Amino acid sequence: MVGLGAAPAEAQNVFRFAFQGDIKSLDPYSLKESFTIGMHGAVYESLITRDKNLKYAPQLAESWETPEPTRWRFHLRKGVKFHDGSPFTADDVIFSANRVRAPGSNFQTNVPSDAEFVKVDDYTVDMKLKTPNPIAIAQFSTWYIMSKAWAEKNNAVQPSPPTATSPSYAALHENGTGPFVIAEHQPGVRTVFKKFPGYWDKVESNIDEAVFTTIGNSATRVAALLSGEVDWIDPVPLQDQPRVESSGNAVVMAGPELRTIFLGMDQSRDELKDSSVKGKNPFKDKRVREAFYLAIDEDTIAKRVMRGQATPSAILIAPSLYDRSGEIKRPAYDPKKAKALLTEAGYPDGFTLTMDCPNDRYVNDEAICQAVVSMLARVGVKVNLNAQPKAKYFAKVLAPGYDTSFYLVGWTPSSQDSHNILYEIAGCRNDPKSGRGGWNLGNYCNPKIDEIADKVEQETDAKTRDALIKEGFDTIQADWGYIPLHQQALAWGVSKKVTLVQRPDNMLMLYWVSKQP
C-alpha cells in the first residue's frame, strides 16, 4: 500500500486522490495534458471558463463583447487577488497573452496567433484580430492568467517547455487567483492543495485540503481506493471495475470521453530513425501508411483490449463534436491487402522500427500498443515497443526534437471544435512561432489542410464551415495521414463519501469536489 501521509492538524476535511501519472510542472503553459490542466485549474484561472456542461462561463472576465467582427472587449473582474496578495489587472492579461504564445509554450494555439492585446484601462482589455474569428475564445478556458510582476520577479517570463531538463521557478511554484493554493509539490510523488482564504468567489467544494499522489501501479491504485486510503482514482482498470462496483464503499463513474486515441507516423525525416530501412523513410510512401492502417484491427482492440468500453473512430474527433462525422467511414481491417501494399512498396519482408507509447496516460495505453505490435507482426513489420511514463514519453516525442517514428497519443480538442484538429494535429509544422502543427509529432503535411484550416477559422456560416471540415477530414483519410483508433470511456473510481462533477473532457476540477466528513 502507498503511504499517503497524515493530514495536518488544521485540515478539517481532506480529499485524497490518485492518478496513474504525475503533475510534472506547475507552469500552466508547459504541457497540454488534461489531468495536468485540471490540476492547474484549481490554482489558476482563465478569463472565460467552461461550466459543468462545457458551456462558456465568466471567470476573470465578468463579461465580454465584440464591438466589431475583429475586436473582442473583455471587462475584467475587480477586487481579485493573486495568492501573493497582489491585484489582478489588465497588465497580467497582456503579459499572459504574450507568454502563452512565446517559444517553449505548449499552449500557443490557445490564443489566436494574430491577436494583439491592448490595455484600455486597468480592468478592460481589447483583443484585436486581423480577420474575423468565430472561435477566437474557444480555447480560453485552458489559458490561465499569470501574474506579470511575480513572473518577472522570479525569472519566469519565459514558459517552461515540456522537454525542459531543469525546472524553472514557475514549474515548482504557483501564484494564481484560484480557490486553492499549492502548499507542497514533489514532482512525480505528491502535491498538496489547500483552500485560498482570499479567494474572490464562493466555492461549491467543502474540502479544506486535497492531497494528490501518483500511483502508477493499477492494482495498488485500486487497493488504495477500496481501503479508503484515497477517495478518487483514475483510471479504474477495465478488469477491476466489477470489484469496485461491488465493494460497497466506492463506485465507478463511467461516461463517454471526448478524447480520441490515434496513431501517428514520422512523415518528415528522410531516413526513419531506429529502423532496418536505411537511406529512406517508408512512411513517406502512401502505400506503407495505408498498409499500417489496414493491418490494425481496431474492432478487436475495442472489444478485447478495451473490453467493449471504446468506440472505434474513423476521424480524429469525437462524433459529438462534429455533426457530419457519421458520413466518414473507417476503412475495414484487411491484412491481406496490407501485405500486398507493403510488397508493392518494396517491403515484401516488412521492416523494423520503434514505436513510442505512454504507459500511464490513457486507458490501457501500453496494452493497445502491444496489440498494434502484434497485428503489424502478422504483415511482416517488426515493431520494437518503447513504452514509458508520460513525463519521459512527452519529453521525447514533443518539440523541439519530435523524436519519434511511430507513436500513440490521445487528444481532446480544448476548443471542442474540429479546427483544433486541422490546425494543431494535422497542420504542417513549417512555422514553430505560429503553433500550427505543434502536436503533429510525425509532421504529416498537406498544404491543402492548412488552407482548409484557415478558412474554417474565419467561416461564420455553419453549413459552409461543416463542409470545409469534412473536406479536411476526407483529405487526411485519403492521405492515410493518421490512424484513428477509438474514443475511450471514462472510468473514475469514487468513494461513496464524495460528490463531484465528471465532464466528458476528463478534467477533475477540485472546486466541484465535496466529501462527507
GULUM-337946 format. One record per residue (C-alpha): z, x, y; residue in one letter. Coordinates in steps of 0.1 Angstrom, whole numbers, always signed. Last residue first. Layout:
N
+-------+-------+-------+-------+
:    pz :    px :    py : vexpa :
+-------+-------+-------+-------+
:     Z :     X :     Y :     A :
...
+-------+-------+-------+-------+
This chain:
517
+-------+-------+-------+-------+
:    pz :    px :    py : vexpa :
+-------+-------+-------+-------+
:   +69 :  -166 :  +143 :     P :
:   +38 :  -188 :  +138 :     Q :
:    +8 :  -168 :  +150 :     K :
:   -18 :  -173 :  +177 :     S :
:   -51 :  -155 :  +182 :     V :
:   -76 :  -166 :  +209 :     W :
:   -68 :  -137 :  +233 :     Y :
:   -73 :  -113 :  +203 :     L :
:  -110 :  -119 :  +202 :     M :
:  -124 :  -111 :  +167 :     L :
:  -162 :  -108 :  +171 :     M :
:  -183 :  -119 :  +142 :     N :
:  -212 :  -132 :  +163 :     D :
:  -209 :  -165 :  +144 :     P :
:  -176 :  -172 :  +162 :     R :
:  -143 :  -174 :  +143 :     Q :
:  -115 :  -185 :  +165 :     V :
:   -78 :  -180 :  +156 :     L :
:   -48 :  -197 :  +140 :     T :
:   -23 :  -176 :  +120 :     V :
:    +6 :  -185 :   +98 :     K :
:   -18 :  -193 :   +69 :     K :
:   -28 :  -157 :   +69 :     S :
:   -65 :  -150 :   +74 :     V :
:   -91 :  -132 :   +52 :     G :
:  -124 :  -132 :   +71 :     W :
:  -156 :  -138 :   +53 :     A :
:  -187 :  -141 :   +75 :     L :
:  -220 :  -146 :   +56 :     A :
:  -248 :  -121 :   +57 :     Q :
:  -282 :  -128 :   +72 :     Q :
:  -308 :  -112 :   +50 :     H :
:  -332 :   -84 :   +42 :     L :
:  -357 :   -76 :   +69 :     P :
:  -379 :   -46 :   +60 :     I :
:  -393 :   -32 :   +92 :     Y :
:  -427 :   -21 :  +107 :     G :
:  -448 :   -37 :   +79 :     W :
:  -475 :   -36 :  +106 :     D :
:  -484 :   -73 :   +99 :     A :
:  -447 :   -81 :   +99 :     Q :
:  -441 :   -65 :  +133 :     I :
:  -472 :   -82 :  +147 :     T :
:  -461 :  -116 :  +134 :     D :
:  -426 :  -111 :  +150 :     F :
:  -443 :  -103 :  +184 :     G :
:  -468 :  -132 :  +182 :     E :
:  -439 :  -155 :  +174 :     K :
:  -421 :  -143 :  +205 :     I :
:  -452 :  -149 :  +226 :     L :
:  -454 :  -185 :  +212 :     A :
:  -418 :  -191 :  +219 :     D :
:  -422 :  -179 :  +256 :     R :
:  -452 :  -202 :  +261 :     T :
:  -432 :  -232 :  +248 :     K :
:  -401 :  -223 :  +268 :     A :
:  -418 :  -218 :  +301 :     D :
:  -398 :  -192 :  +320 :     T :
:  -416 :  -160 :  +310 :     E :
:  -403 :  -128 :  +325 :     Q :
:  -386 :  -111 :  +296 :     E :
:  -411 :  -126 :  +271 :     V :
:  -439 :  -109 :  +291 :     K :
:  -422 :   -75 :  +289 :     D :
:  -415 :   -80 :  +252 :     A :
:  -452 :   -89 :  +245 :     I :
:  -464 :   -57 :  +262 :     E :
:  -439 :   -36 :  +243 :     D :
:  -449 :   -52 :  +210 :     I :
:  -486 :   -45 :  +218 :     K :
:  -476 :    -8 :  +223 :     P :
:  -468 :    -6 :  +186 :     N :
:  -441 :   +19 :  +178 :     C :
:  -417 :   +21 :  +148 :     Y :
:  -393 :   +48 :  +161 :     N :
:  -372 :   +52 :  +130 :     G :
:  -339 :   +45 :  +147 :     L :
:  -352 :   +17 :  +169 :     N :
:  -317 :   +11 :  +183 :     W :
:  -325 :   +25 :  +218 :     G :
:  -360 :   +12 :  +215 :     G :
:  -362 :    +4 :  +252 :     R :
:  -331 :   +18 :  +269 :     G :
:  -351 :   +25 :  +300 :     S :
:  -338 :   +61 :  +305 :     K :
:  -349 :   +71 :  +270 :     P :
:  -386 :   +64 :  +278 :     D :
:  -410 :   +65 :  +249 :     N :
:  -389 :   +50 :  +222 :     R :
:  -413 :   +22 :  +215 :     C :
:  -397 :   -12 :  +213 :     G :
:  -389 :   -28 :  +179 :     A :
:  -350 :   -28 :  +179 :     I :
:  -342 :   -28 :  +216 :     E :
:  -371 :   -46 :  +232 :     Y :
:  -385 :   -69 :  +205 :     L :
:  -350 :   -76 :  +191 :     I :
:  -334 :   -82 :  +224 :     N :
:  -363 :  -104 :  +234 :     H :
:  -354 :  -127 :  +205 :     S :
:  -323 :  -140 :  +222 :     D :
:  -286 :  -144 :  +215 :     Q :
:  -282 :  -118 :  +243 :     S :
:  -259 :   -97 :  +221 :     S :
:  -286 :   -96 :  +194 :     P :
:  -267 :   -93 :  +162 :     T :
:  -280 :   -64 :  +142 :     W :
:  -273 :   -48 :  +108 :     G :
:  -285 :   -14 :   +97 :     V :
:  -299 :    +3 :   +66 :     L :
:  -318 :   +35 :   +67 :     Y :
:  -348 :   +56 :   +58 :     F :
:  -357 :   +90 :   +73 :     S :
:  -327 :   +96 :   +95 :     T :
:  -316 :  +119 :  +123 :     D :
:  -321 :   +99 :  +154 :     Y :
:  -313 :  +131 :  +172 :     G :
:  -302 :  +120 :  +207 :     P :
:  -297 :   +92 :  +198 :     A :
:  -284 :   +74 :  +167 :     L :
:  -287 :   +81 :  +130 :     V :
:  -261 :  +109 :  +126 :     K :
:  -233 :   +97 :  +149 :     A :
:  -239 :   +62 :  +135 :     F :
:  -233 :   +73 :  +100 :     Y :
:  -203 :   +95 :  +107 :     K :
:  -184 :   +68 :  +125 :     A :
:  -197 :   +42 :  +101 :     K :
:  -182 :   +58 :   +70 :     P :
:  -207 :   +74 :   +46 :     Q :
:  -235 :   +66 :   +22 :     A :
:  -262 :   +92 :   +18 :     N :
:  -284 :   +79 :   -10 :     L :
:  -310 :  +101 :   -25 :     N :
:  -340 :   +79 :   -31 :     V :
:  -365 :   +86 :   -59 :     K :
:  -397 :   +66 :   -55 :     V :
:  -415 :   +59 :   -87 :     G :
:  -421 :   +21 :   -85 :     V :
:  -390 :   +13 :  -105 :     R :
:  -370 :   +39 :   -85 :     A :
:  -375 :   +18 :   -54 :     L :
:  -355 :   -10 :   -70 :     M :
:  -326 :   +12 :   -80 :     S :
:  -324 :   +28 :   -45 :     V :
:  -325 :    -7 :   -30 :     V :
:  -297 :   -18 :   -52 :     A :
:  -276 :   +12 :   -42 :     Q :
:  -283 :    +4 :    -6 :     C :
:  -270 :   -32 :   -11 :     I :
:  -239 :   -19 :   -28 :     A :
:  -233 :    +5 :    +1 :     E :
:  -234 :   -24 :   +26 :     D :
:  -214 :   -48 :    +6 :     N :
:  -206 :   -68 :   +37 :     V :
:  -214 :   -46 :   +67 :     Y :
:  -196 :   -16 :   +83 :     R :
:  -176 :    +4 :   +57 :     D :
:  -202 :   +22 :   +35 :     N :
:  -228 :   +30 :   +61 :     P :
:  -263 :   +39 :   +47 :     C :
:  -287 :   +67 :   +52 :     D :
:  -315 :   +71 :   +27 :     M :
:  -329 :  +104 :   +16 :     T :
:  -364 :  +110 :    +3 :     L :
:  -383 :  +117 :   -30 :     T :
:  -419 :  +109 :   -39 :     F :
:  -440 :   +85 :   -59 :     G :
:  -459 :   +95 :   -90 :     D :
:  -492 :   +79 :   -78 :     P :
:  -485 :   +90 :   -42 :     Y :
:  -519 :   +93 :   -26 :     G :
:  -519 :   +61 :    -5 :     A :
:  -538 :   +42 :   -32 :     E :
:  -512 :   +52 :   -57 :     T :
:  -484 :   +40 :   -34 :     L :
:  -503 :    +7 :   -29 :     L :
:  -507 :    +3 :   -67 :     A :
:  -470 :    +8 :   -73 :     K :
:  -462 :   -18 :   -46 :     A :
:  -487 :   -42 :   -61 :     K :
:  -469 :   -40 :   -94 :     K :
:  -435 :   -42 :   -77 :     P :
:  -443 :   -76 :   -61 :     D :
:  -414 :   -93 :   -43 :     Y :
:  -430 :  -121 :   -22 :     A :
:  -438 :  -117 :   +15 :     P :
:  -412 :  -135 :   +37 :     R :
:  -426 :  -165 :   +56 :     K :
:  -429 :  -169 :   +93 :     I :
:  -431 :  -206 :  +104 :     E :
:  -394 :  -211 :   +98 :     G :
:  -385 :  -188 :  +127 :     S :
:  -400 :  -212 :  +152 :     R :
:  -367 :  -223 :  +167 :     D :
:  -353 :  -188 :  +172 :     Y :
:  -316 :  -181 :  +174 :     L :
:  -306 :  -204 :  +145 :     S :
:  -331 :  -187 :  +123 :     P :
:  -311 :  -154 :  +126 :     A :
:  -332 :  -125 :  +139 :     I :
:  -352 :   -96 :  +124 :     L :
:  -377 :  -117 :  +105 :     I :
:  -385 :  -129 :   +70 :     A :
:  -348 :  -134 :   +61 :     S :
:  -329 :  -140 :   +28 :     P :
:  -297 :  -159 :   +34 :     T :
:  -265 :  -143 :   +22 :     A :
:  -234 :  -155 :    +4 :     Q :
:  -251 :  -161 :   -30 :     G :
:  -230 :  -134 :   -48 :     R :
:  -241 :  -108 :   -22 :     M :
:  -251 :   -82 :   -48 :     V :
:  -262 :  -108 :   -73 :     R :
:  -278 :  -137 :   -55 :     K :
:  -288 :  -121 :   -21 :     A :
:  -298 :   -88 :   -37 :     I :
:  -318 :  -106 :   -63 :     T :
:  -336 :  -127 :   -37 :     D :
:  -342 :   -94 :   -17 :     E :
:  -363 :   -79 :   -45 :     D :
:  -374 :   -46 :   -28 :     I :
:  -407 :   -32 :   -41 :     A :
:  -428 :   -53 :   -18 :     L :
:  -413 :   -39 :   +14 :     Y :
:  -415 :    -3 :    +1 :     F :
:  -451 :    -8 :    -8 :     A :
:  -459 :   -23 :   +26 :     E :
:  -444 :    +8 :   +43 :     R :
:  -465 :   +30 :   +20 :     V :
:  -497 :   +11 :   +27 :     R :
:  -491 :   +14 :   +65 :     K :
:  -492 :   +52 :   +62 :     D :
:  -470 :   +67 :   +89 :     K :
:  -442 :   +62 :   +64 :     F :
:  -456 :   +90 :   +42 :     P :
:  -448 :  +116 :   +68 :     N :
:  -468 :  +148 :   +65 :     K :
:  -467 :  +186 :   +59 :     G :
:  -445 :  +184 :   +28 :     K :
:  -437 :  +154 :    +7 :     V :
:  -406 :  +161 :   -15 :     S :
:  -385 :  +147 :   +13 :     S :
:  -354 :  +159 :   +32 :     D :
:  -371 :  +151 :   +66 :     K :
:  -405 :  +133 :   +67 :     L :
:  -430 :  +155 :   +84 :     E :
:  -450 :  +144 :  +115 :     D :
:  -419 :  +126 :  +127 :     R :
:  -422 :   +92 :  +142 :     S :
:  -424 :   +65 :  +115 :     Q :
:  -389 :   +70 :  +102 :     D :
:  -383 :   +38 :   +82 :     M :
:  -360 :    +9 :   +88 :     G :
:  -341 :   -15 :   +65 :     L :
:  -325 :   -48 :   +75 :     F :
:  -293 :   -68 :   +77 :     I :
:  -295 :   -97 :  +102 :     T :
:  -263 :  -107 :  +121 :     R :
:  -259 :  -142 :  +134 :     L :
:  -232 :  -150 :  +109 :     E :
:  -228 :  -182 :   +89 :     P :
:  -193 :  -192 :   +80 :     G :
:  -163 :  -183 :   +59 :     A :
:  -126 :  -182 :   +68 :     M :
:  -109 :  -172 :   +35 :     V :
:   -74 :  -184 :   +33 :     V :
:   -39 :  -168 :   +31 :     A :
:    -4 :  -176 :   +18 :     N :
:   -10 :  -198 :   -12 :     G :
:   -29 :  -171 :   -31 :     S :
:   -56 :  -194 :   -45 :     S :
:   -80 :  -188 :   -16 :     E :
:   -73 :  -150 :   -16 :     V :
:   -80 :  -148 :   -54 :     R :
:  -112 :  -169 :   -51 :     P :
:  -124 :  -145 :   -23 :     Q :
:  -118 :  -113 :   -42 :     D :
:  -153 :  -109 :   -58 :     Q :
:  -170 :  -114 :   -24 :     L :
:  -149 :   -87 :    -8 :     P :
:  -129 :  -101 :   +22 :     V :
:  -143 :   -84 :   +52 :     P :
:  -125 :   -83 :   +74 :     D :
:   -87 :   -86 :   +72 :     I :
:   -61 :  -107 :   +90 :     W :
:   -24 :  -112 :   +89 :     D :
:   -13 :   -78 :   +75 :     V :
:   +17 :   -68 :   +54 :     E :
:   +18 :  -104 :   +41 :     G :
:   +15 :   -93 :    +5 :     S :
:   -18 :  -111 :    +1 :     L :
:   -32 :   -95 :   +32 :     L :
:   -21 :   -59 :   +23 :     A :
:   -34 :   -64 :   -12 :     A :
:   -68 :   -75 :    +1 :     V :
:   -71 :   -43 :   +22 :     R :
:   -59 :   -21 :    -6 :     T :
:   -85 :   -35 :   -29 :     A :
:  -112 :   -30 :    -3 :     S :
:  -104 :    +6 :    +5 :     N :
:  -113 :   +14 :   +41 :     G :
:   -80 :    +2 :   +57 :     I :
:   -81 :    +9 :   +94 :     T :
:   -51 :    -4 :  +111 :     T :
:   -48 :   -27 :  +142 :     F :
:   -14 :   -37 :  +155 :     V :
:   -13 :   -67 :  +179 :     A :
:   +16 :   -73 :  +202 :     E :
:   +31 :  -102 :  +221 :     D :
:   +12 :  -129 :  +203 :     I :
:   +11 :  -164 :  +217 :     N :
:   -26 :  -164 :  +224 :     S :
:   -41 :  -190 :  +247 :     E :
:   -39 :  -167 :  +277 :     V :
:   -33 :  -178 :  +313 :     K :
:   -52 :  -158 :  +339 :     D :
:   -46 :  -129 :  +363 :     W :
:   -30 :  -105 :  +338 :     Y :
:    +0 :   -86 :  +353 :     G :
:   +22 :   -88 :  +322 :     P :
:    -5 :   -71 :  +300 :     F :
:    +2 :   -81 :  +264 :     K :
:    +4 :   -53 :  +240 :     K :
:   -23 :   -37 :  +218 :     F :
:   -16 :   -10 :  +192 :     V :
:   -44 :   +11 :  +176 :     T :
:   -41 :   +28 :  +142 :     R :
:   -59 :   +52 :  +120 :     V :
:   -95 :   +61 :  +127 :     G :
:   -88 :   +70 :  +163 :     P :
:   -50 :   +70 :  +170 :     Q :
:   -45 :   +48 :  +200 :     H :
:   -12 :   +35 :  +213 :     E :
:    -1 :   +12 :  +240 :     A :
:   -35 :    -4 :  +246 :     I :
:   -33 :   -30 :  +272 :     V :
:   -39 :   -67 :  +267 :     F :
:   -50 :   -97 :  +289 :     P :
:   -80 :   -79 :  +303 :     G :
:   -85 :   -60 :  +336 :     T :
:   -94 :   -27 :  +321 :     G :
:   -79 :    +8 :  +322 :     N :
:   -84 :   +24 :  +288 :     E :
:   -76 :   +58 :  +272 :     H :
:   -90 :   +79 :  +243 :     L :
:  -128 :   +75 :  +248 :     A :
:  -123 :   +72 :  +286 :     A :
:  -107 :  +107 :  +287 :     Y :
:  -137 :  +121 :  +268 :     S :
:  -137 :  +127 :  +230 :     P :
:  -152 :  +159 :  +216 :     S :
:  -181 :  +156 :  +191 :     T :
:  -200 :  +130 :  +211 :     A :
:  -227 :  +112 :  +189 :     T :
:  -217 :   +77 :  +200 :     P :
:  -223 :   +88 :  +236 :     P :
:  -193 :   +89 :  +260 :     S :
:  -203 :   +74 :  +294 :     P :
:  -205 :   +96 :  +325 :     Q :
:  -180 :   +89 :  +353 :     V :
:  -151 :   +98 :  +331 :     A :
:  -137 :  +128 :  +350 :     N :
:  -102 :  +112 :  +351 :     N :
:  -100 :  +105 :  +388 :     K :
:  -137 :   +94 :  +390 :     E :
:  -132 :   +69 :  +361 :     A :
:  -100 :   +56 :  +376 :     W :
:  -115 :   +51 :  +410 :     A :
:  -146 :   +33 :  +397 :     K :
:  -126 :   +10 :  +375 :     S :
:  -146 :    -4 :  +346 :     M :
:  -164 :   -37 :  +340 :     I :
:  -174 :   -47 :  +305 :     Y :
:  -210 :   -54 :  +296 :     W :
:  -206 :   -74 :  +264 :     T :
:  -207 :  -108 :  +281 :     S :
:  -235 :   -95 :  +304 :     F :
:  -260 :   -96 :  +277 :     Q :
:  -278 :  -128 :  +287 :     A :
:  -274 :  -121 :  +324 :     I :
:  -311 :  -112 :  +331 :     A :
:  -324 :  -137 :  +305 :     I :
:  -346 :  -158 :  +329 :     P :
:  -360 :  -126 :  +345 :     N :
:  -380 :  -129 :  +377 :     P :
:  -396 :   -96 :  +388 :     T :
:  -384 :   -66 :  +408 :     K :
:  -348 :   -76 :  +404 :     L :
:  -319 :   -77 :  +429 :     K :
:  -284 :   -82 :  +417 :     M :
:  -262 :   -93 :  +446 :     D :
:  -224 :   -87 :  +447 :     V :
:  -197 :  -106 :  +465 :     T :
:  -160 :   -99 :  +465 :     Y :
:  -157 :   -68 :  +486 :     D :
:  -187 :   -78 :  +507 :     D :
:  -225 :   -80 :  +501 :     V :
:  -225 :   -50 :  +478 :     K :
:  -259 :   -45 :  +463 :     V :
:  -268 :   -40 :  +427 :     F :
:  -304 :   -30 :  +420 :     E :
:  -318 :   -42 :  +387 :     A :
:  -350 :   -26 :  +373 :     D :
:  -333 :   -16 :  +340 :     S :
:  -319 :   -50 :  +334 :     P :
:  -282 :   -48 :  +324 :     V :
:  -272 :   -50 :  +288 :     N :
:  -302 :   -27 :  +279 :     T :
:  -283 :    +5 :  +286 :     Q :
:  -254 :    -4 :  +262 :     F :
:  -252 :   +27 :  +241 :     N :
:  -245 :   +48 :  +272 :     S :
:  -252 :   +85 :  +269 :     G :
:  -276 :   +87 :  +298 :     P :
:  -266 :   +62 :  +325 :     A :
:  -273 :   +24 :  +323 :     R :
:  -237 :   +14 :  +317 :     V :
:  -226 :   +38 :  +344 :     R :
:  -248 :   +24 :  +372 :     N :
:  -238 :   -12 :  +366 :     A :
:  -202 :    -1 :  +362 :     S :
:  -201 :   +16 :  +396 :     F :
:  -217 :   -15 :  +412 :     I :
:  -191 :   -37 :  +396 :     V :
:  -162 :   -14 :  +405 :     D :
:  -173 :   -13 :  +441 :     D :
:  -174 :   -51 :  +442 :     A :
:  -136 :   -52 :  +438 :     T :
:  -108 :   -51 :  +412 :     F :
:   -75 :   -40 :  +427 :     P :
:   -55 :   -11 :  +414 :     S :
:   -24 :   -17 :  +393 :     G :
:   -31 :    +8 :  +366 :     D :
:   -40 :   -21 :  +342 :     H :
:   -67 :   -32 :  +366 :     F :
:   -57 :   -60 :  +390 :     K :
:   -74 :   -93 :  +398 :     V :
:   -64 :  -110 :  +430 :     G :
:   -99 :  -123 :  +439 :     K :
:  -126 :  -133 :  +414 :     R :
:  -161 :  -122 :  +423 :     L :
:  -189 :  -143 :  +435 :     H :
:  -220 :  -131 :  +419 :     F :
:  -255 :  -135 :  +435 :     R :
:  -287 :  -132 :  +415 :     W :
:  -319 :  -123 :  +432 :     R :
:  -355 :  -122 :  +418 :     T :
:  -360 :  -160 :  +415 :     P :
:  -343 :  -168 :  +448 :     E :
:  -308 :  -179 :  +457 :     P :
:  -299 :  -175 :  +420 :     T :
:  -263 :  -184 :  +416 :     E :
:  -230 :  -171 :  +402 :     W :
:  -194 :  -183 :  +399 :     S :
:  -159 :  -170 :  +394 :     E :
:  -172 :  -136 :  +384 :     A :
:  -145 :  -117 :  +366 :     L :
:  -147 :  -143 :  +339 :     Q :
:  -170 :  -173 :  +341 :     P :
:  -183 :  -189 :  +309 :     A :
:  -217 :  -188 :  +292 :     Y :
:  -219 :  -205 :  +259 :     K :
:  -211 :  -187 :  +226 :     L :
:  -192 :  -218 :  +212 :     N :
:  -158 :  -203 :  +217 :     K :
:  -167 :  -192 :  +252 :     D :
:  -191 :  -164 :  +263 :     R :
:  -183 :  -141 :  +292 :     T :
:  -197 :  -135 :  +326 :     I :
:  -185 :  -107 :  +349 :     L :
:  -171 :   -89 :  +320 :     S :
:  -136 :   -80 :  +309 :     E :
:  -118 :   -50 :  +294 :     Y :
:   -86 :   -49 :  +274 :     V :
:   -90 :   -75 :  +246 :     A :
:  -128 :   -73 :  +249 :     G :
:  -127 :   -37 :  +238 :     H :
:  -116 :   -49 :  +204 :     M :
:  -145 :   -74 :  +203 :     G :
:  -169 :   -46 :  +212 :     I :
:  -155 :   -24 :  +185 :     T :
:  -160 :   -52 :  +159 :     F :
:  -195 :   -60 :  +171 :     S :
:  -210 :   -25 :  +173 :     E :
:  -228 :   -13 :  +204 :     K :
:  -210 :   +21 :  +206 :     L :
:  -200 :   +41 :  +236 :     S :
:  -202 :   +19 :  +266 :     Y :
:  -167 :    +3 :  +264 :     P :
:  -151 :   +38 :  +261 :     D :
:  -122 :   +32 :  +238 :     L :
:  -139 :   +52 :  +210 :     S :
:  -138 :   +54 :  +172 :     K :
:  -123 :   +20 :  +165 :     I :
:  -123 :   +21 :  +127 :     D :
:  -139 :    +6 :   +97 :     G :
:  -128 :   -16 :   +69 :     Q :
:  -108 :   -38 :   +93 :     F :
:   -71 :   -45 :   +93 :     A :
:   -48 :   -69 :  +113 :     F :
:   -12 :   -72 :  +123 :     R :
:    -2 :   -98 :  +147 :     F :
:   +33 :   -93 :  +161 :     V :
:   +55 :  -119 :  +178 :     N :
:   +87 :  -108 :  +195 :     Q :
:   +79 :   -72 :  +204 :     A :
:  +109 :   -57 :  +222 :     E :
:  +123 :   -40 :  +191 :     A :
:   +91 :   -21 :  +184 :     P :
:   +72 :   -33 :  +153 :     A :
:   +77 :   -13 :  +121 :     A :
:   +50 :    +8 :  +106 :     G :
:   +17 :    -1 :   +90 :     L :
:   +23 :   +16 :   +57 :     G :
:    -8 :   +12 :   +35 :     V :
:    +0 :    +0 :    +0 :     M :
+-------+-------+-------+-------+
